[in-house]
Amino acid sequence: MSLVHEIDYGTPASKSETSVTLTIDGRQISVPEGTSVMRASMEAGIQVPKLCSTDMVEAFGSCRLCLVEIEGRNGTPASCTTPVAAGMVVHTQTGRLKDIRRGVMELYISDHPLDCLTCAANGDCELQDMAGAVGLRDVRYGYEGDNHVKARNNGDNNLKWMPKDESNPYFTYDPSKCIVCSRCVRACEEVQGTFALTIEGRGFGSRVSPGMHEHFIDSECVSCGACVQACPTATLTEKSVIQIGQPEHSVVTTCAYCGVGCSFKAEMRGEELVRMVPWKDGQANRGHSCVKGRFAYGYSAHKDRILNPMIREKVTDPWREVTWDEAFAHVASEFRRIQYQYGRDSIGGITSSRCTNEETFLVQKLVRAGFGNNNVDTCARVCHSPTGYGLGQAFGTSAGTQNFDSVEDSDVVIVIGANPTDGHPVFASRLKKRLRQGAKLIVIDPRRIDLVKTPHVEAAYHLPLKPGTNVAVMTSLAHVIVTEGLYDEAFIRERCDWSEFEDWAAFVSEPYHSPEETEKFTGVPAQSVRGAARLYARGGNGAIYYGLGVTEHSQGSTTVMAIANLAMATGNIGRPGVGVNPLRGQNNVQGSCDMGSFPHELPGYRHISDDATRDIFEKLWGVKLNNEPGLRIPNMLDAAVDGTFKGLYVQGEDILQSDPDTKHVAAGLAAMECVVVQDLFLNETANYAHVFLPGSTFLEKDGTFTNAERRINRVRKVMTPRNGYGDWEVTQKLAQAMGLSWNYQHPSEIMDEIAATTPSFALVSYDYLEKMGSVQWPCNEKSPQGSPIMHVNGFVRGKGKFIRTEYVATDERTGPRFPLLLTTGRILSQYNVGAQTRRTDNVVWHAEDRLEIHAHDAEMRGIRDGDWVKLASRSGDTSLRALITDRVAPGVVYTTFHHPNTQANVITTDFSDWATNCPEYKVTAVQVSPSNGPSQWQTEYDEQARQSRRIAGKLEAAE
C-alpha cells in the first residue's frame, strides 16, 4: 500500500463549455475557456513551480514562482492569474525564468528557519520541494532575513519573534515558518467561509493572524482544518504528525459523523492513524471538512472503549467479561426462552444509523427471519421519520431530491428548522459560498442561527416563529403565492394533479391563512412573510433545506408535506438549484431507512403487507415472513412497561439518552429481561443492559454509508477491529447461534443481496462503486449512473400530490406553571449524544450543555450568565448553567443534548408526530429558576450509572 496522491492543478477548474487550444512547451492542449495557464500546463503534464496557488482557492499571484513567458507578450506574467487564449504559445522553462525563480526562492529561504531534518513537514513540504524544483543551490542574502525566526538576537530577546501557538488541541501555528502565501487566509474565506484569519504587518514583519492577534483557540476559527490542508510549509501542522511522523500509506473512506458523508483519506503508519485528510474527489465534500471529521477520531482508541463481551444476570450486578461464544450462546438462549414464555412478538431489535448499510440490513433480517416478527425500528423514528412519510405522500419517494452540488445553482434558499453551520458544516460552507456570490437566503427558525448574519452573508428574511407553528407559517407562505398568482401553472398542470391543486389552492387562500391572521399566534410579522414568499416564488431557482426543527413536532409530517406543496406550486422540483432537501442528522440515517429498518417496511420502502415483495425475501431467506407491521420504539417501551415485551437487541444506538421522556425509557428498559447493547462504550442504555457486545468503529470495517443526498459511499477498513470483529460479523454470529445458516464472507456479499432484492440498489456493488466512486440511488437499469436529481421528468408516484395542511396547535401548552418554551439542537463541536465527540479534545469547545435564555427572561428570574438553573417541565427536571443571549426570543429557551449528565430529554414529553410517532422535542413548556447545582434526579441518575458500569475484576468503572 502507498499514499493516495492527488494532483494539485494550482487553480480551480473552469466550468465553461467553450474549448480553447494553446501550446505549452511545444505540446498542444485544449482546455475550457477561463482555465489558467498554470492549470492548463498541469493538465498537459507540465508542472510549473508554485507556492501561493492551490486548486481549492482562487488564484492570488503573490509568490512569483509560477512566472511564464508568452510569445507576443512583454514580461513574465504569473501563470496562475493568466487565463488561456486561443493560439497562445507558452514557455515554462527558459533561462530567464529559471534565474527569476531562483532569485525569488532565495528571498524566501533567507527568511525561513533551516531546521528541515527535524521539521514535522520534512518529506511533505512544498517549500522544500520548490527549492529543489528551481535548482536552488545558494542564498546570496544569508539566512537571517529580518531575523524574526529566532527567539534571541545576539543574546538579547528578539521582539520580532513570535512563539508557537499550541492553543488549538489539534494543530500548531509556528509564525517563524510562515511564508505569507495567504493560502490559509484564502481557504478560511473561500472554502470555509469563516473569515477567521488575516495577514498582519508588512514586509518581513507580515504574519498570519487569527482574528485580532489572538490565539487560535480564542479566535473565530472553527478548526475545520482547511488552513492546515492549504499550508505549504510546517507553519500549520497537525499535532498528530508532529507526534507520530509522516504517514506511509492511505485509504479512502467515509466519515462516520453527520449526514453530509464526507470522503477522507485515512493516512496511516502501520495500524496507527496519523491524520484524516479530506479527499478532493469526494463528491459530497469536494475536499473540505469540519472539526469532527478532520480531527475528532481519537475516540476509536479511547480508554473507555469496551473490547470484550460482557454479561450479567441483573442490571444491579457488576459486568462479567466472557468469551464471544459464551455471549452469543447466552443471548440466543435468553431470546428463545423469552419467546417461548411470552410469545413470538416479545422481542425486537433497533438498528443503528451509525453502522453501515450492510450491518443495518443484517439486523432487520435477523429480526424478521430469526425472531419471526417485524419488531424492528431505528433512530430515524425520533428524527426524520416524518420526512419519509411526508415526501412519500407528496412525491412518491422518501428522500431528498438533490445532490449537494445543486446548491451552486440556487438563487433563493430557504433554511427551515436547521442549523447547517453547526449540524452540517461542510454543506454550510458550500451554501455560504453561493450566498456570497449573490443568492438570497430566507431563514425560518425560532433562534437566530449563525446563517442569519455571518461574515459577508446576511439573510434577506429571518422569520423567528414561535416554536410549534411551522405549519401555520408554511401555509401562510403558500397563501401569498396563491392569492398573488405567483404559482407556476404550467408546471402544475404538467406534473401534478390539477384538481388536487385547485382544492389545495382554495384551502390556503382562506383568509385565516393570511400572514396578517397567522401573525397573531406565530409571532412572525406579516410583511416579512409576504416578502419571503415573493422572493421564493419570483427569485429564480428556489431550494428548501430543512432539519429536525421541521420533523420533531406533533405536526412534523404535515410540515414536510407543506414544504413539498410549496416546491411544487412554484415549480421548484426536478432540476439543479431547486428541490426539497432534508439535512439528515447521522452518517447513515438515510441508509438505515433504505435498508428496511421500519417495522412496516422491507428494504426499498416496500410495505410488509405486499405479497409480491415478501415473496422476494421469503424465497431468498427460506422463511415465511409475518405480514403484519411490528412495534415502533415507543410501542416497544410501552409494551415492556405493560409486561408483554421482554427482550431487545440494540445495535449502536443510545435510546436512553436520545429518546424523549427519559424516565419512561428507563422504565421500559428496566422491565425487560434481556437487553443486548452492541456499542463502542458503555452508553446510557447499557445501564439497563444484561449483555454487552463490543462494537467496531468505521475505521475497522468495510461497508457503505448512504448520506443525506442518497449518495452511497464506500467505507473501507483501515485497521484491524480492536474488539476482534466487525459489527456485521457480530450480528451474523448471533444469527448463527439462533439457528440461522448465514455464511457471509465479506460485506460485499451482503450488498449483492441488497441489490438483488431492492430495485433502487439494483446495479450497486462494490466493484461498481470502485469504478464510479459513489452513486446516488436509484441506481438501476433505468438510471445506471445513479440519480443526482430526482423527479426530473415526472414524480415517482406519477403526479405530484398537493395535500391540505391544516395547522393544529400542539397539546403541549405554556401556562402559569410552565410559561417558557424549550427547543433543542446541536452544536458544531459535538455530535448527537456525544458518545464519540465527548471522548476527543472537542470538549475544549463544549464541555457541558448550557441553557440559552434571553436577558429579559433571565432578569425576571434573577439569573446571571453562568448561574446554575433548574429546568423543569411536566415530565421532569434537570439542572445546568445559563447562557444569556439574544439568539433566542423572550419566552423561548434552548439547549443541546450532548452530555448525559444533563439528560435534557428528562424534560421532553411523550407528545409525537401524528403519522410517525416522531417525538416533539422542539416544543416543551418549561419553567426556569435559580438552582444550587445538579438536581436530586441527576445525582441519583449519576450514582445508578456509576453502579451499573462496574466491571468485575477492574478497580474503576469504564466511564
N, C-alpha and C positions, 0 to 999 in steps of 0.2 A: 504493500500500500504506500501511497505517496500523498503529498498535499494536493488538494484540488485547486489548481491555479485558474484565476480569472483574468482575462485581458482587460487592462485599463486603457480605453481608447482616448483618454485625455479630455474629451468634451462630450456632452450628451449627443445622442443620435438626432438627426433631423427627421421630422415627420412628413416632409414634403414628398409628393408623389411624382415630382418632376426630377428627371435624372440629368446629371452634369458629368461630362467626361473631361479629364485632365491628365497630365503626365507628371509623374513624380519620380525623379531619379531614373528616367528612361522607361518607367513602367506606366502603361496606360490603365486607368481605373475609372469606373463610373460609379458615382455616389449620388444620394439625394441632394437636391439644391438646398443650400443653407448649411451643409456639412462644413466643419472647419478643415483647414489644410492638415492640421495635426491628426484628426480622426481619419481623414482620407488616407494619410500616409500609413497609419496603423493598419487600416483595412487592406492596404497593399502589402503589408508585411514589413514596413519600414518604420522603425521606432525612432521618433525624434526625442532627444533629451528634454526632460521637463521636471519641474518641481512644484509649481503652483497649480498645475492643472490636474484634474481627475474627472472622470466621466459622470460622477454623481452630482456635480455642480456646474454652473455656467462658467464659461471662460473668463479669465481675470487678467492675464497678460502682465504679471508683475515680475516673474522670476528672470526673464530674458534669456533663458536657456534654450527655448524652443524656436529661436530665430531661424528663418529660411531665406533663401534668395528666390525671387520670381522673375523670370525673364520679362523684360519690358517695364519693370517697376524699379524705382530707386529704393535704396536702403535694404534693411533686413527686417521685414515685418515678423511679428510673433505668429507662429503657425496656429496657436490656439484661438486667436481672435480674428484670424483672416479667413473669410469664407471662400470656398472654391468658386471658380468661374470656368465657363466652357472654354476649352483650349488652353487653359493655364498650364505653364511649364514650370515646375518647382524643382529646386535643388536643395537637398537637406544636408549634404556633406561637401563643403568646399573649404579651401584653406582659410579663407576669410572667416567663415562660420566657426571653424574649429578654434581659431585664435580668440574670437569673441567669447565663445562658450567657456574656454579655459580661463579667460580673464574674469568672467562672471563667477565661475566656480572658485577661483582664488579668493575673491572677496567673501564669499560665503564661508569658506574654510578658515579664513583669517579671524572670523568672529564666532568660531564654534569649538567646543571642547574636543580634544582629540583623545578621548578615552574609549576608542572603538572596541578594544578587546574585552573590556569589562562592561560595555553598554548593553542594556537589555535588548536593544534593537539590532544588535550585531547579527547579521545574516538576514535581516528584514528591514533594512534602512535604505530609503530611496536616495538620500544624500550621498551615502556611501556608494550606491550603485551608479549614480550620475557622475561622481568624481572619477569612477573607473571608465564610464562611457565616454567622457570628454577627453580622457587621457591626461588627467591632472598628475603632474609629477613634482611640482614645486610650488611654493606660495611665496611670491616676492614681497608680500606685505607683512610677513611674520604671522604669528599666531595669537597676538594679543587682542587684535580688534580694538574695541573701545574698553577692553578689559572688564567686561561685565560677567565673564564666565567663571571668575574666581572669587571666592569669599573674601580673600585678603589680597591686598596690593602692597608689595614691599613691606610686609609685616603689619600694615595698618588695615583696619576694617574697610572693605570696599563698598561704598554706599550705592554703587551702581549694580551690585549683585543682589539677586533675589533668591531666597531659599526655595527648595522644592515644596510644592503644595501637595501634601498627602492627606488632605481632609476628606476627600471622597473615598469611600470604602473600596471602590473597585479600580480606580486608576490614579496615576500620579501626574502632576504637571511640573515639569522642570524647565523654568524660563531660560536657563542658560543654553539650552539646546534648541530654542525656538529660532527658526529662520524667517519668521514673519511672512510666510507664504499666504496666510489668511485662509487656507483650506478649511481649518476648523471653524473659523468665524462664518464662512460661507455655508458650510454644512449645517451649522446651527440655524442659520437663517433660511436657506433654500430647501433643505431636506427635512429638518425637524420643525422649523417654524417657531422656535422659542426666542431667538434673538438674545441669548444669554451672554454671548461673547462679543468682544470688540478688540480693537487694537489701540493701546495707549502709548503715548510718547511719540518721538520722531527719530529718524535715522537709526544709529546704533542703539539708541535707547528704546526703540519700539518693542513692545511685548504684547502678547495675547493677555487679555484681562477678562476674567469672569465678572460681569457687572461693573460696578464702580470700584475696581481694585479690591475685590472681595476674594475670600477663599471659595473654591468650587462648592463646598458643602453649604455655604451661606448665600450663594447666588441663586439666580433663577434657573440654573442648569437642572435638567430633569434626568441626567445620566442615561440618555438614550444610547450613548456610545458613538454617535455619528462623528464627533470631533476626533475621537481616538482612532476610528477607522480611517479618517481622512488624513491624519497627521503623517507626513513622510519621514519623520525622524523619531527620536525617543522622547520628544517633548511631552507627548501624551501617551502613556503606556499602561496597559493593564497590569495590575499588581500581580496577577497570576503568572504573567510572562516573566516578570522580574523574579518571582519566587521559583518557578519551575524551569524556565528556559523556553526556547523556541520549539514549536510543535514539529513533529516529523511526519505525520500523516493526518488526513482529514476525511470526514464522511459527511455527506449532505443529508440532513434530516429535517424534521418539522418541530417547531416549538410546541410545548405542551401547556401553554397558558391560555390566552383568550381565543376568541373565535376568528381572529384575523388569519391565523395559520401561517406565520412567517417561516420561511425556509432559512436554515442556518448551515454553515459548515462547522461541525464539531471538530475542532483541531486538537490533536492528541499527541501525547508522548507515551507510547505503550498503551496501557489501560487507564492512564490519567488524563483527564480533560484539562487542557491548557486554557482554552477560551472558546467562546461561541462567536462566530463572525457571520453577520447576515450575508446571505447568498444573493448576488445581483440578479441571477436568473430566476429567483423565486417570484412567481407571478402574483402572489398576494402582497408581498412587502417590497419588491423591487430593490432589494439591497439595504433596506432600513430596518431599524429595530427599536425596542423600548428597553427600559432598565430591567424588566423582568426576564425577557427572553435573552437579552445580551449578557446579563451578569448573574441573575438570581437562580443559578443551577446548583448551588452548594448544598441544598437540602438532600441531594442524592447520596451524599456521603456524611450526613449529619449523625451525630452520636445517638440521637433519639430513634433512629431508624431500627425497626424490628426485623431481624434476619432469620429467625427460627419460628416455626409454627408453635402455637400455644393453645392449651385448653384449660378449662376449669369447670367444676360442677355447678357452682353458684357464682353470681356476679360479685358476691362479697368475699370470695376466696381469692388468694393470690394466683397469678398466672403460673402455669407449669409448662416448661418447654418440652416438646415431644418431637418425634420424627415426622416427616411428611406423611409416611404411610399410616402412622397412628392417627394423625389428624384427619386424613381422608376417610379412614375406616370409621372413626368416631362420628364424623358428620353424616356419612351415609347411614350408619346405624340409627342415629338420632332422628334424621328426617324420615326414615322408614317407620320408626316407632311412632312418631307423631302422626303420620298419615294413617297408620293402622288404628291408632287410638282416637283421632279426631276427624279423620276423613281426608280425602284426596286434596281438598281445597284449603287445608290448614297450614300450608307452607307456600312460600313465594320467593321472588328474587328482585333485586334492584340493580340495574346495570349502571355503568359509570360513563359519564361524559368526559372523563379524563383518560379513559382507556381507548384502545384502538377500535376501529370498526370490527375487526375480526374477533376481538375479545368480547365486545358487546354482543355480536351475533351469537357467539357460543353461549353466553349467559341466557339469552332469551330462548335459545334452542334447548338448553338444559331444563329450563322451567317447563317448556311446552312438551318436549319429548321425554324428559326424565321425571319431572314432578307430575306430569299429566294434567296440568291446568294452565291457565293464562294469567296467573298472578305475577305479572312482571311489569315493572314501571321504571322510570328513570328521572333524573333531576330536572329534565325539561318539564315535568309535571309542575314544578314550582318556579319555572321561569318562562319558557317560550311555548308551552302547550297551546295558549290562545293563538299564537302565530299559525300553528299547524291547522287549527280549526278554522280560523277566520280566512286565511288565504286559500285554504282548501275549498271553502264555500264560494268565495268570490272568483278565484282564478282556476281552481281545479288541482292545484298542487301546493304542497305545504312548505314552501321555501321562498327565499328572496329571489328577485327577478334579474339582478345584475351581477357583473363582476366588479371588483374594486376599481379597475381601470376606468370604469364608466364615469366615475366622478369627475374625471378630467374633461368630460364633455357637458357637464351640468352647468346651467345658467342660474338656476334658483335651487337652493337646497333647504328642505325643512328637516330639522332635527327635533324630534319629539320624544320625551321620556328617555333620553340617552345622554351620556356624558362622555363622548368619544375620547377626549384628551386624557381621561383617567381610565376608562374601561377598554378602549380600543385605540391606543395611542398612535400606532403606525398608520392606521386608516385616517385618524385625525390629522396627522401631518400631511397626508395627501389631500385631504379636504381643505385644510388651511392654505395649502399652496394654490389650489384652484380659487379659493376666495380672494387671495392676494392678487390673482390675475383678473379679478373683476366679477366673479359670480356673487350672487346675493344670498344671504342667509336669513332664515326665519327659525328662531328657537322657541319651542313651546315646552316650558318647564317651570315648576314652582320655584326652582332655585336658580340663581344667576350662575350658570356654569361658566367655565373659562371661555368657551367659544363666544359668549355674548359680547365680550370685549377682551381681546388679546392682542399682542403687538401686530399692527398692520391688518387686523381683522376686527370688524365690528358688525354685529347682526343688524340687518335692516329693521327687523322687528323682534322683540322679545315679548312673548305672551306669557306672563307669570301667573298661570291659572291656579286656582285653589285645588289642592290635591283631591282627586276623585271626580273631577269634572271634565276629563278628557273627551268623552263622547259629546258632551254639550258643545265644547269648543270646535271639534271637528265638524259637527253637523252645522254649526254656525258659519264656519268657513264655506261649507257646501251651499248654505243658504245664499251667501253673497254671490257665489259663482253661478248659481242657477237663476236667481232673480235679476242679476245684471247681464244675463246672456253670455257669460264668459266660458261656457262649456263647448267642447269640440263635437258638434253634432255629427259631422262626417265620420269621425272615429267611432262614436257610439252606435250609429246606425249600422256600420260595417262589422264591428267587433263585439257588440253587446246586444242584449235583448232589449229592444226599444220599448216594449210595453212595460217591462220592469223598470227601465229608466224613467218613464213617464210617471209611474207610481211613486218612485223614489223622489223625483223632482217635485211632485206635488207635496210630498211629505216634508222635505227640507224647506220648501217655500212657505210653510205655515209661519205666521207672524211670531209665534212663540219661540221659533228657532233663530230669530234675527239676532245680530250681535247686541243690539240695544236691550233686548229682553234677557239674553243669557248673561250679559254683564252683571246682572243683579246677583247672581249666585256663583259665577266663575271668577269674578273679580278682574276680568280682562277688559280693558277699555274697548268700546265698540269700534272706534276709529282704527285702533290697532288691528282688530280682526279684519275689518274691511280692507285695510291697506295690505295686510298679509295675503288675503285671498286674491286680491287683484294682482299682486306681484307673482304669486304662484301660477295663476291662470294665464297671465299675459307675458311672463318674463322669459319665455323660451323653454328649453329643456328643464323640466321640474322633477327633482328626485326627492324622495322621502326616506329618511333613515330613522329607525326607532329602536328603542330598547325596552328594558324591564319596567320603565316608568309608564309604558303603554300596557304591557301584558299582566303585570302583577296587581290587578284590580278586580273588583267584582264584575266589572264590565270590560275586562281585558279583551275577550273575543269580539265584543261589539266595537271597541275602538279599532281593532285590526280591520274589521270589515268597513268601518268608516274611512280609514286610510285608503283601503282599496277602492272604495266608491270615489274618493277624491281624485285618485290617479286615473281611473277610467273616465271620469267626467271631463277631465282636461286632456285626455289623450296621451298621458304621460306613462305609457307602457309599450314595451316591445322594440326599443331602440337604445343605443348608447346615450348616457346622460340623464336617464329618467328612472322610473321604476319605484318599487316598494321594497325596502331593504331592511330586514331585521338584523340588528347587530347582536349576534349570538354571544353569550357570555363565556362559555367554556370551549376549550380547544376542539372537542368532538361532540358537542351537544347536538349539532346538526346530524352528525353520523349516528349517534345513539338513537335518534328518532328514525333515521333512514333504515336502521337495522332491525326495526320491529320491536322496540323497547316498550311500546304502549300495550296495555292489556287487551285492547280491541283491534290491534293491527299487526299483521305479519310484515316482514321486510318489504319496503317499497310502498308503504301506506295503503295496504290492501286489507280490507276488513276481514276479521277472523271468521265471520259467518259466511263468507263467499266460498261456495263448494269447490269451484274450479281452482281457486288459489290454494285452499287447504290440500287439495289433491296433489298439487305440485310437491309440496313439502312431505306429505304422507308417503308418497311413492319413494322419495329420496331418503327419508329418515326411517322408513319402515315401521311407523307407528300411526295410530289413529289420534288425530288432534281434536281437542274439545272445541266445539263451535261457539261457545258462549264466552263473551269478554270476561276477563278476570278482574281482580281488585286493583284499584289505584292505590298509591301510597297512603293517602288519608283513610281510605277504606280498610286497608290492612291494619292500620293503627287502631281504628275504631273496632274492628273485629277482634283484635288482640285484647283490647280492654273488655270486650264482651265475652271473651273466653273461647272463641272459635278459630282464631288464627294463632299458631304457636311456633312457627319456625320461619326464619328469614335469612337469605344469603345476600349480603350487601357487598358489592364489588366497587371499591373506590369512590364511595360517597359517604358524607357525614351528615346524615339526616337530623341528628340531634342538635347540631349547630346551625344547619342551613334551613331547616323546615320551620314553619311558623308554630307558635304556641308550644314552646319548648316543654312545658310541664306535661302537656298531652302526649307529645312524642315520647318523653321519658316513661310515662305511664304505660304506653303501648309496648315499648321495648321491654320494660320490666315484667310485663305479663306473659312474655314469650318464654318458651322452654329451651329453644336453641337458636341463638342469634350468631351468625357467622359473619365476621368482618374480614374483608380482604383489602389491605391498605398498606401504605409505607410506614405509618406511625400509629401508635395507639391514640386514635382520634376520640372525639367526644362520644360517638356512637359506640365505640369499643368499651366504654364504661359499663355498658349493659350486655356485652357480648360474652358468649360461652366458648367460642372458638375464634382464634385469630390466625389468619393465613397471610404471611408476609407478601407484599406486592412488589412489583418491579417498576422502575422509572422508565420514562420514554427513551432514555439513553441505553436501556438494557433490552430492547425488544425490536422486532421487525413488525411492520403493520402499515396501516393507513389512518389518517385523520381526514375528516371532511369539514371544511371551515364554513364560515357564515355565507360565503358566495357559492356554496355547493362544490367547492374545489376539493378533489380527492388527491391528497398529497402523501408521498411515501414517508414513513417513519423507519429509520434504519438503525440497527443495533450497532453501537459504537464501543460497548464494553460488555463484559460478562455479567449476567444478573448476580448481584451480591447475595440475593436470597436463594439462588440456585435455579429458579425457574422464571420464565416469562409469565405474565398473567394468563395468557391463553393456555399455557401448559397446566397451570394450576386448575383452571376450570375443566380442562379435558381429563385430568387425573381424578377430579371429584366425580365427573360423569362416569368414568370407568368404575370407580368404587361403587357407584349406584347401579351398575349393571349395564351401562350403555357401551356399545362396541365402537367408540370413536378411536381413530388412529391417524390423526393429522400429524404429518412430519414437519410441516412448516406453515406459517401463516398464509403463504401464497396459496396453499390448497384450500384454506377457508375462504379466501377471496374468490377462488374459482367456483366454490359452491354458492357464494353470494351472487356472482354473475350469472350462474346457471338458473337461479330461482327468482331473480329480481330484474325486471325489464329495464329499469333506469340504469342498471350497472352492467348490462349485457356484454359490453366489449371491454370492461375493466379487468385487467390482470396486471401482475407485477411487471411482466415483460412490456406490456403496453404503456405502463406508467414510466418505465425506464426510457422508452422511446419518446414519449410525449412530454415528460417532465411532470405534468399533472393534467388532469382533465376535470371538467365540471359536468356533473350529471344533469340531465340524462345523457348517457354515452352508450349508444347502441347503433344498430344498422341505419336508423333514420338520422342520427347525429353522431357519426363516427369520430368527429373531432371534439365531441363534448358540446356543451351549450352555455357559452358565456352569458348570453342574453336569453331570457325566457319569453315566451308568448310573442315571438316576432311576427308571425303571420296569423296568429289566432291563439285563443286561450286553450289550455289543456282540456278544460271542461267543454270546449266548444264556444259558446257565447259567454262573455263576461257577465256576471250576475250582480246587479245592484240590489242591495238589501237595506231595508229600513233600519235605522239605528236610533231607537228611542232612548233618551237619557233617563236612567233610573238611579236616583241617588242611593249611595251605599247605606247599608243599615248601620254602619259604624259612624256615629254622630258625636260631635262635640257637645258639651254641656257644662254646667257649673263645676262638676267634679273633675272633668277632663276637658278643659277648654282649648287645648292646643292640638294641632295635627302633626303627627310624626310621619316622616317619609325617610326612606333609607337608600343607600347607594354604595358605591365603591370609591377607592382612592387609587391613584396611579401605582404606588409602590407595593400595594398588597393585592392579593388575588383570592377571590371567593372566601372560603372560611379560614384562609391564611395558613393552612397546614404546611404548605411549601414555603411561601414567602416569609413567614414568621421564623423560619429556620435558615434565613440568609441575613446578610447585612442590610437588607431593605428595611429592617426595623429602625435604622438610623432616621428614616424619614417619617415613620408612622409606627410608633411603639405601642400605641393604645388607640382605641376608638374614642372619639370626642363627640360631644353633643353640640351641634351648631345651633345657636339661638340668637335671635335679633336683640339688639341693645334695649329696645323698648320692653320686650317681654322679660329680659334679664333684670332690668332696673325695677320693674314692678315686683319682682320676687327677691330682690336683694342679692342677686347673683353677680359675681365678678368673674372676669376671664380667668380660667384655670381652677375655679372652685369645683369641689365635688358637688354633684347634684343627684337627686333621686328622680328617676324617670319612671312614672307609674302609669299603667293602663288598667282596663278591666281584667286583663289576663294575668298581670303580674307586675313586678317592679325590679329595677336594677339601678346601679349607681355608676356614674362615670364623670369625667371632668368636662366642664363647659368651655366652649369656644365661642366667644361673642363675635358676630359677624353680620354684615348686611347682605350676604349672599342669599339668606332666607328672608321672607317677608314676616312682618309681625303676625303671630298666630300659627306659624309653621316652625317646626324644629326638624333637624336632620342628623342622622348618624350613619356610620358604617357598621359592618358586622363581621370584621376580620378577626377579632380576638375573642376567644372563648371565655375569658374571664369577665367580659362584659355581657355576653349572651343577650344581644339585642333582641333576639327572637322570643325571649320570655315575655316581651311586651306585645308582640304582634298577636292578632286574633285568629280565629278559625274561619273568618269570612273568606269566600273564594269566588273565583270566576264561575258564572252560571253554567258555562258549557264544559269546562275542562277541570274544575277544581283547583286551578292555579291560585295560590293564596294571595290575599290582598295585603301584601307587605307595605304598599305605598301609602296606605291611609289607616292610621291608628290614632284614636283620640287618647291624648295623654295629659298628664299634669307634670310640671317640673317644679321641684322645690329644693332648697339647700339641704345638703347631706354632710355627714362627717366622714364618709368613706364607703367602702363596699357594703351592700345590703346584707341582711341576715341570709337571704336566699343565696347570694353569691358566696358567702362564707361557707354555708352548708354544701353548696354545689362543689366548691373547690376541695373540701375535705372528702366528699364522696368520690370525686375524680382521683384524688391522691390515693385513697384506699384501693380504688379499682385498678390502678396502674401498677400495683405491687407485683413483682415477678419473683417467684421462689428462687432463693439462691443468689439474688442480687441485692446489694445494700440499699440502692435507691431506685425510685420509680423511673420509668422510661421518659417521663416528661416532668 
